[in-house]
Amino acid sequence: MTKNTKGILLAAGKGTRLMPATLPLSKPLLPLYDKPMIYYPLETLIRLGIKEILFIVQENDIPVFQNTFGTGKELGLTFQYEIQKFQKGIPDAYLIAKDFLGNSSSVLALSDNIFLGEEYFDFANDALEKMQVLGGSIFGLPVLDPEKFGVIELNSDNKIIGIEEKPLVPKSNLIIPGFYFFDNKATELVKQLKPSKRGELEITDLIKIYLHQGRLDLQILDNSIQWHDAGSAEAMLEASIKVKNFEKKHNKKIGSYEIAAYEMGLINKEQLLKIAKKYIKADYGQFIINYLESK
């Protein structure tokens, strides 16, 4: 189902709200519990069956990302890297990724959006399938403060009929978090967008095009899913604690894209063990080794 779908990880944010922590290190590589923040969306892309992934990063960060993730070959994956020189908004990722995507559909993930939940990957797969049928798909996430986000308006059949950006009076409690599923028309549609008042292209404007064309579907995430936009130190700390507790409760290592590659059949037991030995002195490596011993 995903052979023509590629992944994009947008990881070019400057992390100004996290300074001075982001002075020596790119925000997506900051630790969230026991692994870099970007590991979490990367795991999701791999569990969706996506094998070709593009990292969009700041120019100065190219060497450290390449050193961290390499080519992806040892995991049966293909990693590529592109630069976002200026902050032009989320849809700019599709323009940067034009050559990488070719005629493929894509899943675009923001590097600082963290999702937790036993059924989360099932929801993500459902969203992918809806995109492949209709053209575009987004998550709808219930929150207590929807007025801070892009809000989804539904009709009585739970179909999307409108999207409002930070409305004073939200028409639902469903917002759009940072995972987007679009077909191969996305790049051309982005070219139609005009910068907003803040001088950036807005992802809600792209979503609205799909909506007006009748090609947008919705995957609602229920209350079992915990979501964190880890854009501040407080949010990162809270998310780290939630990840720690979730892993302890379920005896899982969330965000381990190496285990994901193994469970998706991209690498074998020996290859995963070789990777684990690189982290042999850390809890992360020990967890993988114990995981393999249980198989």
N, C-alpha and C positions, 0 to 999 in steps of 0.2 A: 504493500500500500504506500510505502514511503520512498520508493526507488527514485521518484522524480521530485522529492521534497528535500530541500537543503535547509540548514540551520544558520541563523545569524545571531551572534552574541554581541550586543552593543555595550562596549566597555570603555568608552572614551570620555566619560564624565570626569571633571576635574576634582570632584570631591571637596569643594570649598566649604561645605557645611561640616566636614570632618577634619578640617585643618586644626592643629598642625600634624595630625596623624597621617595625612596624605602627602606631606611634604617629601618624605623619602620613598613612598611607595604608592602605586596607583590604587585608587579606591577599590576596584573589583578584586584586588589581590590581598586586601586587608583580611585578617582572620575573622571568621564568624564561627565561633566555638573553636573547633580544632582543624579547620581547613579554610582555604581562601573562599571568600564570598561567592566568587564566580563558579565554584564547583557545583553549586546547587542547580542553577539553570542549565549548566552543561550536562549534568546527569539527566535532567528531564529530556533534553534533546536526544540523547543517546537512547533513552528508554522509549522514545517515540520511533525508534528505528532509523533515525537520521545518521548518516555516516559521513557526510561532508559538511563541515562547519567553518564558518568565517568569523574570526574575531576582529571587530572594529575597535581600534584603540588609538590613543594619542601617539604622535610620532615618537616621542621620547620613550614610550613604553614598549615599543616593538621588540627590542632585545630581551627584556625581562619576560615578556609573554612567550616569545619563541623559546627561551631557555626553560620556562616552566612547563610548556605544553608540547613543544617540538612539532613534528609533522603529523602526529597522531598515529603513525604507522605501527608502533608497538601495540596499539590497541585495536588495530584493524580499521582505523578511521583516517580521514584526511582533514587536517587543520590548515587553514590559510589565514593570512593576516592582511588587513588594509588599515589605512590611516584616516581618521577624521580630523582635519586640520582646524576646523572651526565648528563651534556648537551651533548647528542649524536646525536642531529638532530631531525627534525620533525618525520621522519618515525619510530623512536624509540618508539613513542607513541603506534604503533600497537603491538609491542612486549610486552610493559607494559600492554596493554589492552587485551592480548591474552585470558586469562581466562574469562574476562568480556564479550568479544565479542562472544566467542564460535563459532557457525556456522553462525553468523549474519553479514550482511553487515553493513556499518557504514558511518557516516558523521563526519569528523574531522574538528574542528574549532579552529583557533588560537585566543587566548583571547584578542589580541590587534588589531584585524582587525574589523573596524566599517564600516557598509554599510548603506546608507540612500537612500531612493527612494520609491515613492508610489507603484511601481511595483516590488520592490525587492523580496518580499516573493514569488511572482509568479515565478520569475526567479529561485529562490532557489528550489521551488517545481518542476519546469521543469528539473533542473539539477538532482534532486533526481530520477525522473522518467527515465531519460536517463541512469543513473547508473544501475537502476533495470533492464533495458532492455539489456544493453551492458556489464556492469561490472565495468566501471569506468567513472567518469565525473568530469570535472573541469570548473571553471569560466574562461572566457576570458574577461579582463577588458581593455578598451582603456585608455592609459595614454599619457602624453606629454614627459615623460622621460623613455621609455621602456628599455633603455640600463642599467638601474639600477636593473633590475629584470629578472626573467625567462620569455623569450619571445616565443610566439607561432607563428609558421610558418603555413600558410594556403595555400591550393591550390585554384583553381578557383571556386570550389564548397563550399568554406568555411569549408573544412574538415582539421583537423590537420594532417600535414605531418612531423612536426619537432618541437623540443623545444631546445632553446639555453639559457644558463645561462649567463646573463650580457654580451651580444655580443657588440662588438665595433660598428658594423653596423647592427641594428635590422632589421629583415625581415618583421616586422609588428609593430603596436603600441599596440598589445594585450599582456598583462602580466597575470600571474597566481597569484591571491590574495589568502589569507589564509583560504579557505574553500574547502575541498576535499571529494569526494563521491566515495567510493570503495566497492566492493563486499567482500564476505567472504574469498577471496583468498589473501587479502592484507597482512595479517600477514606472511604467508608462503613466499610471494614474497619479503618482506622486509628482510628475512633471506638470500636472495641472494645478497643483496647490500653490497658494500665495502665502507669504509669511504673515503671521498674526501680528497683533500690536506689539508683542514682545520681540518681534523680529525673527521668529522661528517658524518652521513648518510644524503643524500640529497633527499628531496621530489621530485625534478625533475627526479631523477634516477628511483624512483618508478613509476612516471607518464610515463616515457619512456617505461617501461616494458609493461604497459597496452597499450600504443600506438603501440609498435612493435607486440603485440599479436592481434592487431585489435579490442581491447575491450575498447577503450577510446572515449568518446563523449565530446562535447564542448557546454557550455551554455554561449553565449556572453551576457554580461551586456552592455546595451546601455548607451548613454551619460546622461540619466536621473538618473543614479545611481552615487552617490558620495561615494568614498571609502577613508578611512583613515587607514594607518598603524601607530597606535598611539604609536610609540616607542621612541618618544622624547617629551620634554616638549612643544616645539613649535607645534608639531603635535597634542598633546593632547588638547592644547588650541584652535587650529583651529577647531578640531573635536567637541569640546564642544560648540563652537559658532554655528557651523553648526547644531548640534543637537537642541540647543535652538531655533534657527530660524525655523527649520523644524517643531518642535513641536508647536510653536506659529502659524505658517502658516496653519497647517493642524489640529490643536486642537487634537493632539495625544500624547501619552506618549511612545516614542520609547524606547525599552529596558526594558519595564515592563514585565518581564516574568510571573508575577502574572496575569496581564490582559490577556496575551497570553493563560495561562492555562484555564482561564475562557472562553475565546472566542473559545477555542478548545473543550469545553465541559468537561474538566477534574474536574472542581469544579463548585459549584453553586454560586448564588449571595450572599447568607449569608456567605459562606466560604471566598469569596473575601472581603466582608465587614469587616470580622474579621481580615483579614490580613491588610487591609487599616488602621484600628484603631490603629495598632502598630506604624503607622507613622502619627498619627493624627495632630501633631504639625508641620509637614513638608508639603511643597507644594506637594510632592510626594503622601502622604496619602490623602490630600485634592483633588488632581486630580482624584484619584481612586473613592473617595466617590461621587464627582460630576459626574463622568462617570457613576457610577451605578444609580444615581438619574435620569439620562437621559434615562435609559433603561426601 
